[in-house]
């Protein structure tokens, strides 16, 4: 106890300077770092979240954005957006420049943003506070337009990616024009390429029929068109003309000067083009038709005229599809291998298990024909929409077939032979998607299955 009391007295008598010296000496130990950096990874997120809360509560807001002209009344509360200048300036280069001291808006309580969609502005201000933005087919164009004005490049890019994913024959022309107007170069290029590669499918779509003459000529004169034959270009011109015949029939000679009739099969020229009244009524069109006939009569088929020159479409990616199979039972998996990028990608599963089936492609649709589902040989057919990555049931065959042969000839898909679960087959049938039915063909001389 005496020793303990003396020790406590010694500690109590230690001077403050001595104690400080001891700590300093400890901190200067060669084995220790002289300083440290504390990082709070969630601080910036919390600050932004707190700003959003302050805005919801109406605290410290120092500016009101009004979408539309100054005539907007107080009752139009949805057009009036209270927020913080600091947040807007930090998120948007547009507001950053607006709120610099030299600008009159930096001292104004109300900022009137004319010609800006109110709903898009509201959504984008919310995005500046939260980092979240809902993009759908109804708001994407307004969001991209308003995002471009506010110089929100990330929003602009996100909207462009969304539109790219939505490309379809029914909307590609509109998306292309929208992208060009707003300077979205990559989206415009992708949409134009899509148009060229799917021309055969868009010639019946409303956007195509609503094109003005100059845009139609620009399209059909392109060397990049990918079609199943030049007759599709001719059909596109006729569809467009007949959509508003009284007004558009006078454009037929000018339009037909861009159709390469020399590339159309002679039988089609005789049966379809030569019998069309709109062609027969035009001397210029008659000359184009005569030029095509002469080209077919030439042995060498050489011609310097553009109407005789084959188109040079953009090369499509080379893809290999694996549809169904056994592992060890019949499966629904579908995978695709891109030869150019050397990469496998999974696609939507088949609606039902299928192995030993036949496969054929017609346009932008791939068909899985017949096969074995693990229990029975089937006659069902599933069709895959390449653009939408979706499978849907197609017209079933007349006979059950597995290990069959499938070929596409003259836009018809032919199913040949196979095994029905009991015996090999010599029969064959053909599917015409335009008629939506299978038709029996003459049987082979022997039974065949692969």
C-alpha positions as CSV (number, residue, x, y, z in Angstrom):
1,X,0.0,0.0,0.0
2,X,2.9,2.4,0.8
3,X,4.4,1.6,-2.6
4,X,1.1,2.2,-4.4
5,X,0.6,5.6,-2.7
6,X,4.1,6.7,-3.7
7,X,3.6,5.7,-7.3
8,X,0.3,7.6,-7.5
9,X,2.1,10.7,-6.0
10,X,4.8,10.4,-8.6
11,X,2.3,10.3,-11.4
12,X,0.4,13.3,-9.9
13,X,3.6,15.3,-9.7
14,X,4.5,14.7,-13.4
15,X,4.5,18.0,-15.2
16,X,2.3,18.6,-18.2
17,X,5.3,19.3,-20.3
18,X,6.8,16.0,-19.5
19,X,3.6,14.2,-20.3
20,X,3.4,16.1,-23.7
21,X,7.0,15.1,-24.4
22,X,6.2,11.5,-23.9
23,X,3.3,11.5,-26.3
24,X,5.3,13.4,-28.9
25,X,8.1,10.9,-28.7
26,X,5.6,8.0,-29.1
27,X,4.1,9.6,-32.2
28,X,7.5,10.2,-33.8
29,X,8.3,6.5,-33.6
30,X,9.9,5.5,-37.0
31,X,7.5,2.5,-37.2
32,X,4.4,4.7,-37.3
33,X,3.0,6.9,-40.0
34,X,3.1,10.7,-39.2
35,X,-0.5,11.1,-40.4
36,X,-3.6,9.4,-41.6
37,X,-6.5,10.1,-44.1
38,X,-10.0,9.3,-43.0
39,X,-12.3,8.6,-46.0
40,X,-16.1,8.4,-45.6
41,X,-17.3,6.7,-48.8
42,X,-21.0,7.4,-48.1
43,X,-20.6,11.1,-47.1
44,X,-21.3,12.5,-50.6
45,X,-24.3,10.2,-51.0
46,X,-25.7,11.2,-47.6
47,X,-25.2,14.9,-48.5
48,X,-27.1,14.5,-51.7
49,X,-29.8,12.6,-49.9
50,X,-30.0,15.3,-47.2
51,X,-30.4,18.0,-49.9
52,X,-33.3,16.0,-51.4
53,X,-34.9,15.9,-47.9
54,X,-34.4,19.6,-47.5
55,X,-36.0,20.2,-50.8
56,X,-39.0,18.1,-49.9
57,X,-39.4,20.1,-46.7
58,X,-38.9,23.4,-48.6
59,X,-35.9,24.4,-46.4
60,X,-33.1,26.6,-47.7
61,X,-34.5,26.5,-51.3
62,X,-33.3,29.7,-53.0
63,X,-34.6,29.4,-56.6
64,X,-37.8,28.4,-58.3
65,X,-37.7,27.0,-61.9
66,X,-40.8,27.6,-64.0
67,X,-41.2,25.5,-67.1
68,X,-42.9,27.7,-69.7
69,X,-43.5,31.4,-70.3
70,X,-43.8,34.0,-67.6
71,X,-47.6,33.9,-68.1
72,X,-47.7,30.6,-66.2
73,X,-50.0,31.3,-63.2
74,X,-49.4,30.5,-59.6
75,X,-52.0,27.7,-59.7
76,X,-49.9,25.7,-62.1
77,X,-47.9,24.3,-59.2
78,X,-46.6,21.4,-61.3
79,X,-44.7,23.9,-63.5
80,X,-43.0,25.5,-60.5
81,X,-40.0,23.6,-59.0
82,X,-38.3,24.8,-55.8
83,X,-34.7,23.8,-55.5
84,X,-31.1,24.8,-54.4
85,X,-28.9,26.7,-56.8
86,X,-25.8,24.9,-55.5
87,X,-27.2,21.5,-56.4
88,X,-28.3,22.6,-59.9
89,X,-25.0,24.3,-60.5
90,X,-23.0,21.2,-59.4
91,X,-25.1,18.8,-61.5
92,X,-25.7,20.8,-64.7
93,X,-23.1,22.9,-66.7
94,X,-26.2,24.8,-68.0
95,X,-27.2,26.0,-64.5
96,X,-23.5,26.4,-63.5
97,X,-23.1,29.0,-66.2
98,X,-26.5,30.6,-65.5
99,X,-25.8,31.2,-61.8
100,X,-22.4,32.8,-62.2
101,X,-22.4,36.3,-60.6
102,X,-22.2,38.0,-64.0
103,X,-25.6,36.6,-65.1
104,X,-28.8,38.3,-64.2
105,X,-30.4,34.9,-63.3
106,X,-28.0,34.5,-60.4
107,X,-30.0,37.1,-58.5
108,X,-33.5,36.1,-59.6
109,X,-35.8,34.0,-57.5
110,X,-37.8,32.7,-60.4
111,X,-36.1,31.3,-63.5
112,X,-38.4,31.0,-66.5
113,X,-37.3,28.2,-68.9
114,X,-39.4,28.6,-72.0
115,X,-40.0,25.8,-74.5
116,X,-39.0,23.1,-72.0
117,X,-41.4,20.2,-71.2
118,X,-42.5,20.6,-67.5
119,X,-42.6,16.9,-66.8
120,X,-39.2,16.3,-68.2
121,X,-37.7,19.3,-66.2
122,X,-39.3,17.9,-63.0
123,X,-37.9,14.4,-63.6
124,X,-34.4,15.8,-64.4
125,X,-34.3,18.0,-61.3
126,X,-35.3,15.0,-59.2
127,X,-32.5,13.1,-61.0
128,X,-30.0,15.8,-59.9
129,X,-30.9,15.2,-56.3
130,X,-31.2,11.4,-56.4
131,X,-29.2,10.1,-59.4
132,X,-32.3,8.0,-60.4
133,X,-34.3,8.6,-63.6
134,X,-37.2,6.5,-65.1
135,X,-36.9,6.3,-68.9
136,X,-39.7,4.8,-70.9
137,X,-41.1,4.9,-74.4
138,X,-43.4,7.8,-73.4
139,X,-40.9,10.2,-72.0
140,X,-37.6,9.3,-73.6
141,X,-37.7,11.9,-76.4
142,X,-38.6,14.7,-74.1
143,X,-36.0,13.7,-71.6
144,X,-33.3,13.6,-74.3
145,X,-34.4,17.0,-75.6
146,X,-34.5,18.6,-72.1
147,X,-31.3,16.8,-71.0
148,X,-29.5,18.2,-74.1
149,X,-30.6,21.8,-73.2
150,X,-29.4,21.3,-69.6
151,X,-26.2,19.7,-70.9
152,X,-26.7,16.5,-68.9
153,X,-24.5,14.3,-71.1
154,X,-25.2,11.2,-69.0
155,X,-28.9,11.5,-69.4
156,X,-28.5,12.1,-73.1
157,X,-26.4,9.0,-73.4
158,X,-28.8,6.9,-71.4
159,X,-31.8,8.0,-73.5
160,X,-29.8,7.2,-76.7
161,X,-29.1,3.7,-75.4
162,X,-32.7,3.2,-74.6
163,X,-33.8,4.3,-78.0
164,X,-31.2,2.0,-79.6
165,X,-32.6,-1.0,-77.7
166,X,-36.1,-0.1,-78.9
167,X,-35.2,0.0,-82.6
168,X,-37.8,-1.8,-84.7
169,X,-39.1,-1.6,-88.3
170,X,-42.1,0.3,-87.1
171,X,-40.1,3.1,-85.4
172,X,-36.6,3.1,-86.9
173,X,-37.3,5.9,-89.4
174,X,-38.6,8.2,-86.7
175,X,-35.7,7.4,-84.3
176,X,-33.3,8.1,-87.1
177,X,-34.8,11.6,-87.8
178,X,-35.0,12.4,-84.1
179,X,-31.3,11.4,-83.6
180,X,-30.2,13.5,-86.6
181,X,-32.1,16.6,-85.3
182,X,-30.6,16.3,-81.8
183,X,-27.0,15.5,-83.0
184,X,-27.0,12.0,-81.5
185,X,-24.4,10.8,-84.0
186,X,-24.0,7.2,-82.8
187,X,-27.8,6.6,-82.5
188,X,-28.4,8.2,-85.9
189,X,-25.8,5.9,-87.5
190,X,-27.2,2.8,-85.8
191,X,-30.7,3.7,-86.8
192,X,-29.7,4.3,-90.4
193,X,-27.9,1.0,-90.5
194,X,-31.0,-0.7,-89.0
195,X,-33.2,0.9,-91.7
196,X,-30.9,-0.3,-94.5
197,X,-30.8,-3.9,-93.1
198,X,-34.5,-4.2,-92.5
199,X,-35.9,-2.3,-95.5
200,X,-38.0,-5.3,-96.6
201,X,-39.9,-5.2,-93.3
202,X,-40.5,-1.5,-93.0
203,X,-42.1,-0.9,-96.4
204,X,-45.5,-1.6,-94.9
205,X,-45.0,0.4,-91.7
206,X,-46.8,3.7,-91.1
207,X,-43.6,5.6,-90.7
208,X,-42.4,4.5,-94.1
209,X,-45.8,5.4,-95.7
210,X,-45.6,8.8,-94.1
211,X,-42.2,9.7,-95.5
212,X,-41.9,12.7,-97.7
213,X,-40.7,12.2,-101.2
214,X,-37.2,13.5,-100.7
215,X,-36.5,11.2,-97.7
216,X,-37.9,8.3,-99.7
217,X,-35.6,9.0,-102.6
218,X,-32.7,9.3,-100.2
219,X,-33.5,5.9,-98.8
220,X,-34.2,3.9,-102.0
221,X,-31.1,5.4,-103.8
222,X,-28.7,4.1,-101.1
223,X,-26.3,1.4,-102.1
224,X,-26.5,0.1,-98.5
225,X,-30.0,-1.3,-98.7
226,X,-30.2,-5.0,-97.7
227,X,-33.2,-6.7,-99.4
228,X,-34.2,-10.2,-100.5
229,X,-34.3,-8.7,-104.1
230,X,-34.7,-5.4,-105.9
231,X,-38.4,-6.2,-106.2
232,X,-38.8,-5.2,-102.5
233,X,-37.6,-1.7,-103.5
234,X,-40.2,-1.6,-106.3
235,X,-42.9,-2.8,-103.9
236,X,-41.9,-0.1,-101.4
237,X,-42.3,2.6,-104.0
238,X,-45.7,1.3,-105.0
239,X,-46.9,1.0,-101.4
240,X,-45.8,4.5,-100.7
241,X,-47.5,5.9,-103.8
242,X,-50.7,4.1,-103.4
243,X,-51.0,5.3,-99.7
244,X,-51.9,8.7,-101.1
245,X,-52.4,8.0,-104.8
246,X,-54.1,11.3,-105.9
247,X,-51.1,13.3,-104.6
248,X,-48.2,10.9,-105.1
249,X,-48.8,9.4,-108.5
250,X,-47.1,12.3,-110.2
251,X,-43.8,11.3,-108.4
252,X,-43.7,7.8,-110.0
253,X,-41.3,8.6,-112.8
254,X,-38.8,10.3,-110.4
255,X,-39.1,7.5,-107.9
256,X,-38.7,4.7,-110.4
257,X,-35.5,6.2,-111.7
258,X,-34.0,5.0,-108.4
259,X,-35.4,1.5,-108.6
260,X,-32.8,-0.9,-110.2
261,X,-35.2,-2.8,-112.4
262,X,-32.4,-4.5,-114.2
263,X,-31.8,-6.5,-111.0
264,X,-35.4,-7.7,-110.8
265,X,-36.0,-11.2,-112.2
266,X,-37.4,-11.2,-115.7
267,X,-40.5,-13.1,-114.7
268,X,-41.3,-10.5,-112.0
269,X,-40.9,-7.8,-114.6
270,X,-43.3,-9.4,-116.9
271,X,-45.9,-10.5,-114.4
272,X,-45.9,-7.5,-111.9
273,X,-44.1,-4.4,-113.3
274,X,-45.2,-4.6,-116.9
275,X,-48.8,-5.0,-115.9
276,X,-48.9,-2.1,-113.4
277,X,-51.1,0.7,-114.7
278,X,-49.0,3.4,-113.0
279,X,-46.0,2.1,-115.0
280,X,-47.9,1.8,-118.2
281,X,-49.2,5.3,-118.0
282,X,-45.7,6.8,-117.8
283,X,-43.4,7.0,-120.8
284,X,-40.4,7.4,-118.6
285,X,-41.3,4.3,-116.6
286,X,-41.7,2.4,-119.9
287,X,-38.2,3.4,-120.8
288,X,-36.9,2.2,-117.5
289,X,-38.7,-1.1,-118.1
290,X,-37.3,-1.5,-121.6
291,X,-33.8,-0.8,-120.2
292,X,-34.2,-3.6,-117.8
293,X,-35.4,-6.0,-120.5
294,X,-32.4,-5.1,-122.6
295,X,-30.1,-5.8,-119.7
296,X,-31.5,-9.3,-119.2
297,X,-30.9,-10.0,-122.9
298,X,-27.2,-9.1,-122.7
299,X,-24.8,-11.9,-122.3
300,X,-22.1,-10.0,-120.3
301,X,-24.7,-8.0,-118.3
302,X,-22.2,-5.1,-118.0
303,X,-23.7,-1.7,-117.5
304,X,-22.4,1.7,-116.4
305,X,-25.9,2.9,-115.4
306,X,-26.6,3.0,-111.7
307,X,-29.9,1.3,-112.3
308,X,-28.0,-1.8,-113.4
309,X,-25.4,-1.8,-110.5
310,X,-25.9,-4.2,-107.6
311,X,-26.3,-2.7,-104.2
312,X,-23.5,-3.1,-101.7
313,X,-25.2,-3.6,-98.3
314,X,-23.3,-3.4,-95.0
315,X,-22.1,-6.8,-94.0
316,X,-24.2,-8.4,-91.2
317,X,-22.5,-10.1,-88.3
318,X,-22.0,-13.8,-88.7
319,X,-23.9,-15.6,-86.0
320,X,-24.2,-19.3,-85.1
321,X,-27.3,-20.3,-83.1
322,X,-27.6,-23.4,-80.9
323,X,-31.3,-24.2,-80.3
324,X,-32.3,-26.7,-77.7
325,X,-30.5,-30.0,-77.5
326,X,-29.9,-32.7,-74.9
327,X,-28.1,-32.3,-71.5
328,X,-29.0,-35.3,-71.0
329,X,-32.7,-34.6,-71.5
330,X,-34.2,-32.2,-74.0
331,X,-33.6,-28.6,-73.0
332,X,-34.9,-25.1,-73.7
333,X,-31.6,-23.2,-73.9
334,X,-30.7,-21.1,-76.8
335,X,-27.3,-19.6,-77.3
336,X,-25.6,-17.6,-80.1
337,X,-22.0,-17.3,-81.1
338,X,-20.8,-14.0,-82.8
339,X,-18.0,-15.0,-85.1
340,X,-16.7,-11.4,-85.3
341,X,-16.5,-10.7,-81.6
342,X,-15.8,-14.4,-80.7
343,X,-18.3,-14.3,-77.9
344,X,-21.2,-16.5,-76.8
345,X,-24.5,-14.9,-75.7
346,X,-27.6,-16.5,-74.2
347,X,-31.0,-15.7,-75.9
348,X,-34.6,-16.2,-74.7
349,X,-35.4,-19.8,-73.9
350,X,-37.6,-22.0,-76.1
351,X,-41.2,-22.1,-75.0
352,X,-40.9,-25.9,-74.7
353,X,-38.1,-28.5,-74.5
354,X,-36.8,-29.5,-77.9
355,X,-34.0,-31.5,-79.3
356,X,-33.3,-33.1,-82.7
357,X,-35.3,-30.4,-84.4
358,X,-34.8,-28.7,-87.8
359,X,-34.0,-25.0,-88.1
360,X,-34.7,-22.5,-90.8
361,X,-34.6,-18.7,-91.2
362,X,-37.1,-16.6,-93.1
363,X,-36.4,-12.9,-93.0
364,X,-35.9,-11.8,-89.4
365,X,-37.5,-15.0,-88.0
366,X,-35.8,-18.2,-87.1
367,X,-38.0,-21.4,-86.9
368,X,-37.4,-24.4,-84.7
369,X,-39.2,-27.2,-86.5
370,X,-40.4,-30.5,-85.0
371,X,-38.0,-32.5,-82.9
372,X,-38.2,-34.5,-79.6
373,X,-39.4,-33.1,-76.3
374,X,-38.0,-35.9,-74.2
375,X,-41.2,-37.9,-74.4
376,X,-42.7,-37.6,-77.9
377,X,-41.7,-36.6,-81.4
378,X,-43.6,-33.4,-82.1
379,X,-45.0,-31.5,-85.0
380,X,-45.0,-28.1,-83.3
381,X,-43.0,-25.1,-84.6
382,X,-41.6,-22.2,-82.5
383,X,-40.7,-19.0,-84.2
384,X,-38.0,-16.6,-82.9
385,X,-38.2,-12.8,-83.5
386,X,-34.6,-11.7,-83.9
387,X,-35.4,-8.0,-83.2
388,X,-37.4,-8.6,-80.0
389,X,-35.6,-11.7,-78.7
390,X,-38.9,-13.5,-78.2
391,X,-40.2,-16.9,-79.1
392,X,-43.8,-17.4,-80.1
393,X,-45.8,-20.5,-81.4
394,X,-46.1,-20.9,-85.2
395,X,-48.2,-23.1,-87.4
396,X,-47.6,-26.8,-86.6
397,X,-46.7,-29.3,-89.3
398,X,-49.0,-32.0,-90.5
399,X,-46.7,-34.8,-89.4
400,X,-44.6,-35.4,-86.3
401,X,-40.9,-35.2,-87.3
402,X,-37.6,-35.4,-85.4
403,X,-34.1,-35.7,-87.0
404,X,-35.6,-34.0,-90.1
405,X,-34.1,-31.9,-92.8
406,X,-35.1,-28.2,-93.2
407,X,-34.3,-25.9,-96.1
408,X,-35.5,-22.5,-97.2
409,X,-36.3,-22.2,-100.9
410,X,-38.1,-19.2,-102.6
411,X,-39.2,-17.8,-99.3
412,X,-40.8,-21.1,-98.2
413,X,-39.5,-23.4,-95.5
414,X,-39.4,-27.1,-96.5
415,X,-39.5,-29.9,-93.9
416,X,-38.2,-33.2,-95.3
417,X,-38.2,-36.7,-94.0
418,X,-37.4,-37.4,-90.3
419,X,-38.6,-39.9,-87.7
420,X,-42.1,-39.9,-86.2
421,X,-41.3,-42.3,-83.3
422,X,-42.2,-45.4,-85.2
423,X,-40.7,-45.2,-88.6
424,X,-38.6,-43.1,-90.9
425,X,-40.4,-40.7,-93.2
426,X,-40.2,-40.1,-96.9
427,X,-42.9,-37.3,-96.9
428,X,-42.2,-33.6,-97.2
429,X,-44.2,-30.4,-96.6
430,X,-43.6,-26.7,-97.1
431,X,-44.5,-23.6,-95.0
432,X,-45.3,-20.3,-96.6
433,X,-45.4,-17.5,-94.0
434,X,-47.4,-15.3,-96.3
435,X,-50.2,-17.9,-96.4
436,X,-49.7,-19.1,-92.8
437,X,-50.0,-22.8,-93.6
438,X,-48.1,-26.0,-94.4
439,X,-48.7,-27.7,-97.8
440,X,-47.9,-31.3,-98.7
441,X,-45.1,-31.9,-101.2
442,X,-44.3,-35.0,-103.3
443,X,-42.7,-37.7,-101.2
444,X,-39.1,-38.8,-101.6
445,X,-38.3,-42.2,-103.2
446,X,-36.9,-43.5,-99.9
447,X,-37.3,-42.8,-96.2
448,X,-34.7,-40.5,-94.7
449,X,-33.8,-39.1,-91.3
450,X,-30.6,-37.5,-90.1
